[in-house]
Amino acid sequence: MKTVNALELRQSLGKVVKILEKTGEPVLLERGRKPVAVLISLRDYQERFVESAAAEARNRILKDMDDLAIASVDATPATKILRELRG
């Protein structure tokens, strides 16, 4: 993982972004030799945050739908009921 300090980032943001695009590896940002942030590629961001948030939302909706589903008290097969209605 490449490490840059805040001054280097300000002076050569374009260069750092090109490295990030080329390698896809996160870039660690330091201030005063202490890690303070991480720059990640857009692809990594989408995979880790956007897509996972959407998957969580889908799972919540599916769970809510399952919770709302009412079990049928009649065990008669649907085909039999349809035949009776047609006949």
C-alpha positions as CSV (number, residue, x, y, z in Angstrom):
1,M,0.0,0.0,0.0
2,K,1.4,3.4,-1.0
3,T,1.6,6.0,1.8
4,V,1.5,9.7,1.2
5,N,1.6,12.7,3.5
6,A,-0.8,15.6,3.3
7,L,1.7,17.9,1.8
8,E,2.6,15.4,-0.9
9,L,-1.1,14.9,-1.6
10,R,-1.7,18.6,-2.0
11,Q,1.3,19.0,-4.3
12,S,0.7,16.0,-6.5
13,L,-3.0,14.9,-6.3
14,G,-3.1,14.0,-10.0
15,K,-0.1,11.7,-9.6
16,V,-1.6,10.0,-6.6
17,V,-4.9,9.5,-8.4
18,K,-3.1,8.0,-11.4
19,I,-1.3,5.5,-9.2
20,L,-4.6,4.6,-7.5
21,E,-6.3,4.1,-10.9
22,K,-3.3,2.1,-12.2
23,T,-2.7,-0.2,-9.3
24,G,-6.2,-0.2,-7.6
25,E,-4.4,-0.4,-4.2
26,P,-5.6,1.9,-1.5
27,V,-3.4,4.9,-0.7
28,L,-2.8,5.6,3.0
29,L,-2.8,9.3,3.9
30,E,-0.7,10.4,6.9
31,R,-0.5,13.7,8.8
32,G,2.4,14.1,11.0
33,R,3.4,10.4,10.4
34,K,0.1,9.2,11.7
35,P,-2.4,7.5,9.5
36,V,-5.6,9.7,9.1
37,A,-7.4,8.5,6.0
38,V,-7.4,6.0,3.1
39,L,-8.1,6.7,-0.5
40,I,-9.7,3.9,-2.4
41,S,-10.7,3.4,-6.0
42,L,-14.3,4.0,-7.1
43,R,-14.7,0.3,-7.9
44,D,-13.7,-0.6,-4.4
45,Y,-16.0,2.0,-2.9
46,Q,-18.9,0.7,-4.9
47,E,-18.2,-2.9,-4.1
48,R,-17.7,-2.3,-0.4
49,F,-20.2,0.4,0.4
50,V,-22.8,1.0,-2.3
51,E,-23.5,-2.6,-3.3
52,S,-23.4,-3.9,0.3
53,A,-25.8,-1.2,1.4
54,A,-28.2,-2.1,-1.5
55,A,-27.9,-5.8,-0.6
56,E,-28.7,-5.0,3.1
57,A,-31.8,-3.0,2.0
58,R,-33.0,-5.8,-0.2
59,N,-32.5,-8.3,2.6
60,R,-34.5,-6.0,5.0
61,I,-37.3,-5.7,2.4
62,L,-37.4,-9.5,1.9
63,K,-37.5,-10.1,5.6
64,D,-40.3,-7.6,6.0
65,M,-42.2,-9.4,3.2
66,D,-41.7,-12.7,4.9
67,D,-42.9,-11.2,8.2
68,L,-46.1,-9.9,6.5
69,A,-46.9,-13.2,4.7
70,I,-49.9,-15.0,6.1
71,A,-50.0,-18.7,6.0
72,S,-53.0,-20.3,4.3
73,V,-55.3,-22.2,6.6
74,D,-56.6,-24.2,3.7
75,A,-54.2,-27.0,2.5
76,T,-56.2,-27.7,-0.6
77,P,-54.0,-27.5,-3.7
78,A,-54.6,-24.4,-5.9
79,T,-55.3,-26.6,-9.0
80,K,-58.2,-28.3,-7.2
81,I,-59.7,-25.0,-6.2
82,L,-59.4,-23.7,-9.8
83,R,-61.1,-26.8,-11.2
84,E,-63.9,-26.4,-8.7
85,L,-64.3,-22.7,-9.6
86,R,-64.4,-23.6,-13.4
87,G,-66.8,-26.5,-13.0
